[in-house]
Amino acid sequence: MTLPYRDFYYPLNVFMHILTLEEGGVAALHYGLFESAGDSIAIAQRRSTDLLLSRLPQPPATLLEVGIGLGDTLAELTRRGFAATGITPDDKQIVFARKRHGEAVRIVHEPLETFPSDQQFDVVVFQESSQYIPAASLWARMRELARDLVIVLDEFSLRPGGTLHPLAEFLEQAEAHGFTKREELDLSAQAAPTIDYFRQRLPRYRAALTLDLGLSDAQVDELVDGGVNYRAHYDQGVYGYRLLVFRRA
Ligand SMILES: C[S@@+](CC[C@H](N)C(=O)[O-])C[C@H]1O[C@@H](n2cnc3c(N)ncnc32)[C@H](O)[C@@H]1O
């Protein structure tokens, strides 16, 4: 079997394989926001993107999407009339996005840290990409690139004990670089069931994960244990999920 995402970075390829086997396809690489037990992962993921879209100004506006994943949101933003540019350091994601969306989307193969631009963008959005970038570098780049709004959907460490970026430091760095927080929405309870979705399915797809992606049994066990631990971090308030909206002061 040829899987277009086989060589996506681990464990993103694992999550994509589970979604493909279970749902018949992958819509996005971010958490879902669940409102009831009956919500499908696709509906919950869509809810997250809808929330992000609801905080955007009316098009036309210039927009930078940091970390495009599979490119679906970038394509939607472009269709809606934004002058949208997407960036990712991952060339495999670009191949994937190009297959889905052709040349209709503007993608630059570059991490935020070195993205060359003499342009400023009215809006910059991070849907689960801020966690990969040290807060000080991220906000230094926003100082150069963001003219008005920065919108972030992501998970953070709220207390010591985890490995995610601390929310307090993220907020301090925003302020230090001239961005004022306009909104903070706690979405932890809605996001956390996404961890359960994968945790429950990992053992069920053990054979497919070892056969199709070359995972070892130990790696599958590690992911299952990791999921339990991760969920506990949410339950204990060590990790939390936020929508954050900042405006340039
Ligand atoms: C969890 S995925 C989320 C993808 C997409 N935003 C979504 O919601 O489906 C994280 C994204 O951040 C990107 N990323 C990681 N490090 C980055 C960096 N330094 N600069 C820009 N994007 C980065 C990854 O390549 C990937 O596209």
PDBQT file of the ligand as one rigid body, heavy atoms in Angstrom, charges set to zero:
ROOT
HETATM    1  C1  LIG A 301      -0.206  19.956  14.115  1.00  0.00    +0.000 C 
HETATM    2  S1  LIG A 301       0.137  20.580  12.521  1.00  0.00    +0.000 S 
HETATM    3  C2  LIG A 301      -1.247  21.659  12.266  1.00  0.00    +0.000 C 
HETATM    4  C3  LIG A 301      -1.476  21.887  10.807  1.00  0.00    +0.000 C 
HETATM    5  C4  LIG A 301      -2.676  22.766  10.426  1.00  0.00    +0.000 C 
HETATM    6  N1  LIG A 301      -2.525  24.114  10.930  1.00  0.00    +0.000 N 
HETATM    7  C5  LIG A 301      -3.946  22.172  10.935  1.00  0.00    +0.000 C 
HETATM    8  O1  LIG A 301      -4.564  22.779  11.800  1.00  0.00    +0.000 OA
HETATM    9  O2  LIG A 301      -4.345  21.104  10.450  1.00  0.00    +0.000 OA
HETATM   10  C6  LIG A 301       1.487  21.702  12.835  1.00  0.00    +0.000 C 
HETATM   11  C7  LIG A 301       1.923  22.521  11.630  1.00  0.00    +0.000 C 
HETATM   12  O3  LIG A 301       2.947  23.425  12.041  1.00  0.00    +0.000 OA
HETATM   13  C8  LIG A 301       3.998  23.360  11.109  1.00  0.00    +0.000 C 
HETATM   14  N2  LIG A 301       5.248  23.856  11.718  1.00  0.00    +0.000 N 
HETATM   15  C9  LIG A 301       6.058  23.222  12.580  1.00  0.00    +0.000 A 
HETATM   16  N3  LIG A 301       7.126  24.004  12.888  1.00  0.00    +0.000 NA
HETATM   17  C10 LIG A 301       6.972  25.166  12.203  1.00  0.00    +0.000 A 
HETATM   18  C11 LIG A 301       7.745  26.354  12.061  1.00  0.00    +0.000 A 
HETATM   19  N4  LIG A 301       8.881  26.513  12.730  1.00  0.00    +0.000 N 
HETATM   20  N5  LIG A 301       7.305  27.329  11.236  1.00  0.00    +0.000 NA
HETATM   21  C12 LIG A 301       6.139  27.178  10.564  1.00  0.00    +0.000 A 
HETATM   22  N6  LIG A 301       5.356  26.072  10.642  1.00  0.00    +0.000 NA
HETATM   23  C13 LIG A 301       5.770  25.066  11.447  1.00  0.00    +0.000 A 
HETATM   24  C14 LIG A 301       4.014  21.916  10.695  1.00  0.00    +0.000 C 
HETATM   25  O4  LIG A 301       4.752  21.705   9.516  1.00  0.00    +0.000 OA
HETATM   26  C15 LIG A 301       2.520  21.698  10.505  1.00  0.00    +0.000 C 
HETATM   27  O5  LIG A 301       2.089  22.209   9.277  1.00  0.00    +0.000 OA
ENDROOT
TORSDOF 0
